[in-house]
């Protein structure tokens, strides 16, 4: 029972870390997309 509880805590922490890394990647991708759009609009205009 105790081992199962430890495993649950570990998997929950691992899930949170995975979720945070995916969220960070999405934020970086959105920031880069916005940056490239601004640069493209400035170079075109």
C-alpha positions, 0 to 999 in steps of 0.5 A, a space after each residue: 500500500 505504501 509503495 503504491 502511494 509513493 508511486 502515485 505521488 511520483 507519477 503526479 509530480 511527473 505529470 505536472 512537470 510534463 504539463 509545465 514543459 508543454 505549456 512552456 513550449 507553447 508559450 515560446 512558440 506563440 511568442 516566436 510566432 508573434 515576433 516573426 509576424 511583427 518583423 514580417 509586417 515591419 519589413 513589408 510595410 
